[in-house]
Amino acid sequence: MGDAKRRKQTGLPEAKRIVSWLPLTTDQSSEFVRVSTRFAWIGIGLLVLGWVTVRLIGPTFGWWQLVG
């Protein structure tokens, strides 16, 4: 038995879609925003770590020298 048919027979509420023709629910969109926000902050943290490494840590340990 399909999930949609079982929901109709048992009276369970259907997931609310964002747009009727798009198979994405509001719960899925909220989850996407949560996950993408987390990965954006991870990316920002890695960018800052890379900048600190290139600008401060590398020259301090003599891995390379800054010019200018």
N, C-alpha and C positions, 0 to 999 in steps of 0.2 A: 504494500500500500504506500502510495506517495505521501510525502510530508504535507503537502497542501490539502490533500483529501482527508488525511487524519486530523488535521487542525480544524477543518470544517465540521467533521463528525463529532469531535470532542469539545468544540466550542472554544478552543484556545485562540488567543488574539494573534492576528497576523502581524509580521514585522512591517513597520511603516517605511515605505520606500521614499526616497528623495524625489524622484521623478517616476511616473508610472511606467515608462518604457525602459528605464535603466534599472538593472537588477542589483542596486545598492541600497542598503537600508540606512537609516539614520544612526543606528548603533555602529555599523561598519564605518561610516564617515567620521564619527567621533573617535573611534579606535585609530583610524588613519591619521587624524590630526594629532593625537597623543603620541603615536610612534614617530611621526615625522618631526615633531617638536623635540623629542628626546634625541633623535639622530642629528638634528641641527645643532643642539647644544654640544653634543659629542664632537661634531665637526669644528665648532668654534673653539673648543678646548684643545683639539689637536693643532689647529692653526696657531693658537697662542703658544703652545708648547714648541712647535717648530720655529716660530719667530724667536722665542727665548733661546733656543738651542743655537740658531744661526747667529744671533746678535750678541749673546753673552757667554754661553757655555763653550762654544767652539773656540773663540779667540782666547778665552781664559786658559784652556788646556793646550793651546798651541796647535789645534787641528787645522786652522787656517788663519789668515790675517785679514782684517777689514781694510779696504783701500778707500781713502777719502775721508 
